[in-house]
Amino acid sequence: MSMKKYEFRQRECIHQDDNVEGAFYNGVFYIQALQRLPVDAAVEMARKVGSFFWADAPNILVWLCNDCATELRLTETPRAMSQAARRQA
């Protein structure tokens, strides 16, 4: 029996280089949060994060600054945070 090794790729919001606080979020939760926004707001938010195919979301960790995470309301969903980010919180 072989165990599958999962590789996670990372994407970041445009604010990561500004030395602001943030955390990694599960790619699936990020996509679900985008889908809850009005179309114009979703497009604007998506422009702030490195792109990836939605089908790859389970293998993506998205780093968001606190402001972007709040805008997506991900801060209200602790399960959206990656395991490592939850341990640091």
N, C-alpha and C positions, 0 to 999 in steps of 0.2 A: 504494500500500500504506500503510495507516494503522497506527500503533502505538497500542496500547491503553494508556491511562494507568490504572494501578491505584491505587485509593485505599485506604489502610489506616486502619481505625478503631482506637482504643485503648481498652482496658479496664484497670483497675488493681485490685490487691488493696487491702483496707481499710487497710493499713499504709503506703501511699505518703505520706500526710500526716505520718507520724511521723519523717520525715527519716532513714530507714534505707536501707541499701544494697540495690540490686535491679537487675533487668535486664528487658528486653523479650524475650518468648518468642513463638514462632509459635503462633497460635491452634489450629492443627491438633494440634500436639504437646501443648498444654494439654488439649484434649479427650481425646486418647488417654491422657494421664496420669490424668485423672479416671476414665476407663473402667477403668483397672487397679486402682483403689481399691475396697475394700468399699463397698457402697451407702451406709451411714451416713457413712463418712468422705468419700465423694465429695460428698454433699449438704452436709456441713459446709464443705468446701473451696469448693464452688461459691458458697456464701453469702458468701464473703470477696471475691469478684471480681464486678465489674459484669457483668450478664447480657448474653448475645447468643445469637442463633440458631446452632445448631451448623452449619447449612448455610453460615453466613457466616464460619466459622472461617478459611478461607484468606485472608480480607481483614482479619483481626483481629490486632493485636499486644497481648499481655497482659503488663502490667508486674507482676512479682511480687517481693516482698521475698525476701531470701535464705532466710529460714525457710520461707515458703510454697513456694518453688521446691524446697527440700530435701525438704519433706513430700511433694511430688509426684514427687520423684526426677528432676526436670528438670535439676538440676545435673550429673547423670551423663550427660547427653545433649547435648554441645556443639552438635549440629545444631539443637536446639530453640531456641537463642538466635537472635534476629534478627541480620541481618548487621551492623548498626550496633553492637549490643551486643558482638558478637564482636570487632570492631575495637577497642573500648575496653578489652577485657579484657587 
